[in-house]
């Protein structure tokens, strides 16, 4: 029946928060002017997709999950939309200096599903 399906279906979903953080304000990662994250979004997931590193040594499942929920080592350039003087003036932002700050991604688990589905990516 439909009610049973919805109950089982809901037990497989989890929720995570994907934060973009500024690297010039450790360890919090918020903008040092306005104290906001450059980007933050909550996402429901059915299947946690983990990347298996290219390695000849064995890797444990727990280390793959720890790696997924640790701060990424890849960096990108972002601006703080709250503090960008160009946005306030409604002119095109050149995304230089203060509007081009090093940032990274940090995933945070908000709620765990009763049954965790994993997809291992090579």
Long-range contacts (C-beta under 8 A, 24 or more apart in sequence): 11-113, 11-114, 11-115, 12-46, 12-113, 12-114, 12-115, 12-117, 13-44, 13-45, 13-46, 13-113, 14-44, 14-45, 14-48, 14-109, 14-110, 14-111, 14-112, 14-113, 14-116, 15-42, 15-43, 15-44, 15-45, 15-109, 15-110, 15-111, 16-42, 16-43, 16-45, 16-107, 16-108, 16-109, 16-110, 17-41, 17-42, 17-43, 17-107, 17-108, 17-110, 18-42, 18-43, 18-105, 18-106, 18-107, 18-108, 19-105, 19-106, 19-107, 19-108, 20-76, 20-78, 20-103, 20-104, 20-105, 20-106, 21-71, 21-103, 21-104, 21-105, 21-106, 22-78, 22-80, 22-101, 22-102, 22-103, 23-75, 23-101, 23-102, 23-103, 23-104, 24-101, 24-102, 29-104, 29-106, 31-80, 31-82, 31-83, 33-80, 33-82, 33-83, 34-80, 34-82, 34-83, 36-80, 36-82, 38-78, 38-79, 38-80, 38-81, 38-101, 38-103, 39-78, 42-110, 46-117, 47-117, 47-118, 47-119, 48-116, 48-117, 48-118, 48-119, 49-118, 49-119, 49-121, 50-118, 50-119, 50-120, 50-121, 51-121, 51-122, 52-120, 52-121, 52-122, 61-118, 64-120, 68-107, 69-107, 69-108, 69-109, 70-106, 71-104, 71-105, 71-106, 72-104, 72-105, 72-106, 73-104, 74-104, 74-105, 75-102, 75-103, 75-104, 76-102, 76-103, 76-104, 77-101, 77-102, 77-103, 78-103
